[in-house]
Amino acid sequence: MARNPDARVVAVTGGAGFVGLNIVTALAEAGHAVVALHQSPLDSVAESVWHRYDGSVVFVHCDVREEHALTTVLSEHDVNDVVHAAAITSPAHESTLAMLDVNLRATQVLLEFAAEQPLRRLVFVSSAGVFRSAESVTPLDEAFPVTMEHPYAIFKVAAERLVAFGRRERQVDATSVRLGFVYGPYERPTSSRTAMSSVYDAVALARRGEPIVAIAPEVGRDWIHAGDVARGVRMVLDHEGLLAPLYHLGTGRNSTMRETMEMIAALIPGTVLRWTDNASQANVVVSEENRRAPLGFARAQDDVGFAPAFSLADGLRDYIAFLENDDRKSA
């Protein structure tokens, strides 16, 4: 891989996925050499990133469930840092055992590798999904109790605690970041991500000229632009000095489904927006029961200077412009 010889080499697991691709591009833009690990064949979206950053980003086929293959890639590319963003988000896609292997066991493999090599830093990407049905309207800090009601949340919390254990017992420089509800560039169905965000669904419908039929207008979401997530991860990774074991990357504010859908409708002329009480009639669905408080970002702001750059309106505008630009390139 042709690169700046003084650049650090950062491996990103799940590097061809939604969040992973955003992290890859943020690291490449910051001057890092990036090794993006991916399990499935590259689609056209990932290939576009590969071509755009040819020389600073290399994509390597690697299943993180295969320990020897994973550690071999890290060794062969002289990796200095790792961002572990690979995840299976739904047990309906594969077995819960596969989810355990990717979301939890691979984290331990990376922690062992980090202790023995050693790596400069390991960042584990977690999720606000560990807070199922939180009732608080106040932004949640990192000390707020988790509510593990789903295998995904169970494995994410367990992985966070493995990271904390590795820091304490093995002196590994590792930290976890929990993400709010992410939307933005590079979101699309992949082999390990089959459920799209309601922002993705609504924008796709509106751009096709189809009506948005939504439900649960008062349910809130802490929507954070993928670019803000990627920048936050990069800031945590690049920070010199000791870090806390866990950071929240959110906006500190929920937007209701009504606010969000109305913004999308206003940004895409001609969009028809309707509301229904019947989930079977909706094409943009969110659960009334899955209410979550926003994530506070005070710790990340204090320690590494993170604050979200995008308001929801500006972020949606940026996302739609990104899609329109992609359309022009494909025409």
C-alpha positions as CSV (number, residue, x, y, z in Angstrom):
1,M,0.0,0.0,0.0
2,A,1.5,3.3,-1.1
3,R,1.3,5.7,1.8
4,N,3.1,8.4,3.9
5,P,5.8,6.5,5.7
6,D,5.2,8.6,8.8
7,A,1.5,7.9,8.9
8,R,0.1,5.5,11.5
9,V,-1.6,2.4,10.1
10,V,-5.1,2.0,11.5
11,A,-7.2,-1.2,11.0
12,V,-11.0,-0.8,10.9
13,T,-13.0,-4.0,11.2
14,G,-16.3,-3.8,9.5
15,G,-14.6,-1.3,7.3
16,A,-17.0,-1.7,4.3
17,G,-20.1,-1.2,6.4
18,F,-22.2,1.9,7.1
19,V,-20.4,3.3,10.1
20,G,-17.1,1.6,9.1
21,L,-16.9,3.4,5.8
22,N,-17.5,6.7,7.4
23,I,-14.7,6.0,9.9
24,V,-12.4,4.9,7.1
25,T,-12.9,8.1,5.2
26,A,-12.4,10.3,8.2
27,L,-9.1,8.5,9.1
28,A,-7.9,8.8,5.5
29,E,-8.8,12.5,5.3
30,A,-6.8,12.9,8.6
31,G,-3.7,11.4,6.9
32,H,-3.8,7.9,8.3
33,A,-3.1,4.8,6.3
34,V,-6.2,2.6,6.7
35,V,-6.6,-1.2,6.5
36,A,-10.3,-1.8,6.1
37,L,-11.3,-5.3,6.9
38,H,-14.5,-6.7,5.3
39,Q,-16.2,-10.1,5.3
40,S,-18.4,-9.8,2.2
41,P,-17.5,-8.9,-1.3
42,L,-17.1,-5.2,-1.8
43,D,-20.2,-3.5,-3.3
44,S,-20.1,-0.4,-5.5
45,V,-20.4,1.9,-2.5
46,A,-17.3,0.5,-0.8
47,E,-15.4,0.3,-4.1
48,S,-16.1,4.0,-4.7
49,V,-14.3,4.8,-1.4
50,W,-11.5,2.4,-2.3
51,H,-10.9,4.2,-5.6
52,R,-11.2,7.7,-4.0
53,Y,-8.5,7.0,-1.4
54,D,-6.4,4.6,-3.4
55,G,-2.9,4.7,-1.9
56,S,-4.1,5.5,1.7
57,V,-6.9,2.9,2.1
58,V,-6.6,-0.8,1.3
59,F,-9.5,-3.2,1.7
60,V,-8.7,-6.7,3.0
61,H,-11.1,-9.6,3.0
62,C,-11.2,-11.0,6.5
63,D,-13.8,-12.7,8.7
64,V,-13.2,-11.4,12.2
65,R,-14.6,-14.7,13.5
66,E,-11.4,-16.4,12.2
67,E,-8.8,-15.6,14.9
68,H,-5.7,-16.5,12.9
69,A,-6.8,-14.6,9.8
70,L,-7.6,-11.5,11.9
71,T,-4.3,-11.4,13.7
72,T,-2.4,-12.2,10.6
73,V,-3.8,-9.2,8.7
74,L,-2.9,-6.9,11.6
75,S,0.6,-8.3,11.7
76,E,1.2,-8.3,8.0
77,H,0.1,-4.6,7.7
78,D,2.1,-3.4,10.7
79,V,-1.1,-2.0,12.2
80,N,-0.6,0.6,15.0
81,D,-4.2,1.1,16.0
82,V,-7.5,-0.7,15.6
83,V,-11.1,0.5,15.5
84,H,-13.4,-2.5,16.0
85,A,-16.6,-1.5,14.2
86,A,-17.6,-4.9,12.9
87,A,-21.0,-6.1,14.3
88,I,-24.0,-8.2,13.5
89,T,-27.0,-6.1,14.5
90,S,-29.9,-8.6,14.3
91,P,-30.0,-12.3,15.4
92,A,-32.6,-12.9,12.6
93,H,-29.8,-12.4,10.1
94,E,-27.6,-15.1,11.4
95,S,-27.6,-17.2,14.6
96,T,-27.1,-15.6,18.0
97,L,-23.8,-17.6,18.2
98,A,-22.6,-15.7,15.1
99,M,-23.5,-12.4,16.8
100,L,-21.6,-13.5,19.9
101,D,-18.5,-14.4,17.8
102,V,-18.4,-11.0,15.9
103,N,-19.6,-8.7,18.6
104,L,-17.9,-10.2,21.6
105,R,-15.3,-12.9,20.9
106,A,-13.5,-10.9,18.3
107,T,-13.2,-8.1,20.8
108,Q,-11.3,-10.4,23.1
109,V,-9.1,-11.6,20.3
110,L,-8.2,-8.0,19.5
111,L,-7.6,-7.2,23.2
112,E,-5.2,-10.1,23.4
113,F,-3.4,-9.0,20.3
114,A,-3.2,-5.4,21.6
115,A,-1.6,-6.6,24.8
116,E,1.0,-8.8,23.2
117,Q,2.1,-6.6,20.3
118,P,1.3,-4.0,21.7
119,L,-1.0,-1.8,19.8
120,R,-1.0,2.0,20.4
121,R,-4.8,2.1,20.9
122,L,-7.9,0.0,20.4
123,V,-11.3,1.7,20.1
124,F,-14.4,-0.5,20.4
125,V,-17.6,0.8,18.7
126,S,-20.6,0.2,20.9
127,S,-24.2,1.5,20.8
128,A,-26.9,3.3,22.5
129,G,-28.9,0.1,22.0
130,V,-27.6,-0.9,25.5
131,F,-30.3,1.5,26.8
132,R,-33.6,-0.2,25.9
133,S,-36.7,1.8,26.7
134,A,-34.9,4.4,28.9
135,E,-37.6,6.8,30.2
136,S,-35.3,9.7,31.1
137,V,-35.5,12.9,28.9
138,T,-32.2,14.1,30.3
139,P,-29.1,13.2,28.3
140,L,-27.6,10.0,29.5
141,D,-24.0,10.0,30.7
142,E,-21.7,7.0,30.7
143,A,-22.7,6.0,34.3
144,F,-26.3,5.6,33.5
145,P,-27.4,1.9,34.1
146,V,-27.7,-0.2,31.0
147,T,-30.8,-2.3,30.3
148,M,-29.9,-5.5,28.5
149,E,-33.0,-6.9,26.9
150,H,-31.6,-8.2,23.6
151,P,-28.6,-10.4,22.6
152,Y,-27.1,-7.4,20.7
153,A,-27.2,-5.2,23.8
154,I,-25.9,-8.1,26.0
155,F,-22.9,-8.7,23.8
156,K,-22.1,-5.0,23.4
157,V,-22.1,-4.4,27.2
158,A,-20.0,-7.6,27.7
159,A,-17.5,-6.3,25.1
160,E,-17.4,-2.9,26.8
161,R,-16.6,-4.7,30.1
162,L,-13.9,-6.8,28.4
163,V,-12.3,-3.5,27.2
164,A,-12.4,-2.2,30.8
165,F,-10.9,-5.5,32.0
166,G,-8.1,-5.3,29.4
167,R,-7.3,-1.8,30.5
168,R,-7.1,-2.7,34.1
169,E,-5.5,-6.1,34.1
170,R,-3.4,-6.1,30.9
171,Q,-2.6,-2.4,30.6
172,V,-4.1,-2.2,27.1
173,D,-4.8,1.3,25.8
174,A,-8.4,0.6,24.9
175,T,-11.7,2.5,25.1
176,S,-15.3,2.1,24.0
177,V,-17.5,4.6,22.3
178,R,-21.3,4.3,22.3
179,L,-23.1,5.8,19.3
180,G,-26.6,7.4,19.2
181,F,-28.9,6.7,16.2
182,V,-26.6,7.1,13.2
183,Y,-27.8,8.3,9.8
184,G,-26.1,9.7,6.7
185,P,-23.7,8.8,3.9
186,Y,-23.0,5.1,3.1
187,E,-26.0,3.7,4.8
188,R,-27.4,0.8,2.8
189,P,-28.4,-2.9,3.3
190,T,-25.4,-5.1,3.7
191,S,-24.9,-8.7,4.7
192,S,-24.7,-7.9,8.4
193,R,-27.0,-4.9,8.4
194,T,-30.5,-5.6,7.1
195,A,-32.6,-3.1,9.1
196,M,-32.2,0.5,7.9
197,S,-32.8,3.6,10.0
198,S,-36.1,5.4,9.6
199,V,-34.2,8.4,8.2
200,Y,-32.8,6.1,5.4
201,D,-36.3,4.7,4.7
202,A,-38.0,8.1,4.6
203,V,-35.3,9.8,2.4
204,A,-35.4,6.8,0.0
205,L,-39.1,7.0,-0.3
206,A,-39.2,10.7,-0.8
207,R,-36.4,10.6,-3.4
208,R,-38.4,8.0,-5.4
209,G,-41.5,10.3,-5.2
210,E,-43.4,7.9,-3.0
211,P,-45.4,9.1,0.1
212,I,-43.9,8.7,3.6
213,V,-46.4,7.0,5.8
214,A,-45.1,7.1,9.3
215,I,-46.1,6.1,12.8
216,A,-45.4,7.2,16.4
217,P,-44.9,10.9,15.8
218,E,-43.9,11.7,19.3
219,V,-41.2,9.0,19.7
220,G,-37.8,10.6,19.9
221,R,-34.4,9.7,18.5
222,D,-31.0,11.1,19.2
223,W,-30.0,11.3,15.5
224,I,-26.3,11.8,14.9
225,H,-24.8,12.3,11.5
226,A,-22.3,9.6,10.4
227,G,-19.7,12.3,9.8
228,D,-19.9,13.4,13.4
229,V,-19.6,9.8,14.6
230,A,-16.5,9.2,12.4
231,R,-14.9,12.5,13.6
232,G,-15.6,11.6,17.2
233,V,-14.0,8.1,16.8
234,R,-11.0,9.7,15.1
235,M,-10.6,12.2,17.9
236,V,-10.7,9.4,20.5
237,L,-8.2,7.4,18.5
238,D,-5.8,10.3,17.9
239,H,-5.9,11.8,21.4
240,E,-2.5,11.7,23.1
241,G,-2.6,10.6,26.7
242,L,-4.9,8.5,28.8
243,L,-8.6,8.2,28.0
244,A,-11.7,7.2,30.0
245,P,-12.9,3.6,29.4
246,L,-16.1,4.7,27.8
247,Y,-17.4,7.7,25.8
248,H,-20.9,8.6,24.5
249,L,-21.1,10.1,21.0
250,G,-24.5,11.7,20.6
251,T,-26.1,15.1,20.2
252,G,-27.6,15.4,23.7
253,R,-31.0,16.1,22.2
254,N,-33.8,13.9,20.9
255,S,-35.8,14.9,17.8
256,T,-39.3,13.5,17.5
257,M,-40.3,11.4,14.5
258,R,-42.7,14.3,13.6
259,E,-39.8,16.8,13.5
260,T,-37.6,14.4,11.6
261,M,-40.1,13.4,9.0
262,E,-41.3,17.0,8.5
263,M,-37.7,18.1,7.9
264,I,-37.2,15.4,5.3
265,A,-40.4,16.4,3.6
266,A,-39.4,20.0,3.5
267,L,-36.0,19.2,2.0
268,I,-37.3,17.1,-0.8
269,P,-39.9,19.1,-2.8
270,G,-43.1,17.3,-3.5
271,T,-42.9,14.9,-0.7
272,V,-46.2,13.7,0.7
273,L,-46.1,12.9,4.5
274,R,-49.0,11.1,6.2
275,W,-49.4,9.6,9.7
276,T,-51.1,6.4,10.7
277,D,-51.8,4.5,14.0
278,N,-51.6,1.2,12.2
279,A,-48.1,-0.2,11.9
280,S,-49.1,-2.5,9.1
281,Q,-50.0,0.6,6.9
282,A,-46.7,2.4,7.7
283,N,-43.6,2.3,5.5
284,V,-41.5,4.2,8.0
285,V,-41.9,2.3,11.3
286,V,-40.6,3.0,14.8
287,S,-41.6,1.2,18.0
288,E,-43.6,3.2,20.6
289,E,-42.1,0.9,23.2
290,N,-38.5,1.6,22.1
291,R,-38.2,5.1,23.6
292,R,-34.6,6.1,24.5
293,A,-33.1,9.2,26.0
294,P,-30.4,11.1,24.1
295,L,-26.7,10.5,24.8
296,G,-24.8,13.3,26.5
297,F,-21.4,14.0,25.1
298,A,-19.9,16.1,28.0
299,R,-17.1,13.6,28.7
300,A,-16.0,13.4,25.1
301,Q,-16.1,17.2,24.8
302,D,-14.0,17.6,28.0
303,D,-11.4,14.9,27.1
304,V,-11.0,15.1,23.4
305,G,-12.9,18.3,22.3
306,F,-15.8,16.5,20.6
307,A,-19.0,18.2,19.8
308,P,-21.4,17.4,17.0
309,A,-21.0,19.7,14.0
310,F,-24.3,19.0,12.4
311,S,-27.8,20.0,13.6
312,L,-30.4,17.5,12.4
313,A,-31.6,19.9,9.7
314,D,-28.0,20.6,8.4
315,G,-27.2,16.9,8.7
316,L,-30.2,15.9,6.6
317,R,-29.4,18.5,4.1
318,D,-25.8,17.2,3.8
319,Y,-27.0,13.6,3.5
320,I,-29.5,14.4,0.7
321,A,-26.8,16.4,-1.1
322,F,-24.4,13.4,-0.8
323,L,-27.0,11.1,-2.4
324,E,-27.8,13.6,-5.2
325,N,-24.0,13.9,-5.9
326,D,-23.8,10.1,-6.1
327,D,-26.6,10.1,-8.6
328,R,-24.8,12.6,-10.8
329,K,-21.6,10.5,-10.7
330,S,-23.6,7.4,-11.7
331,A,-25.5,9.1,-14.5
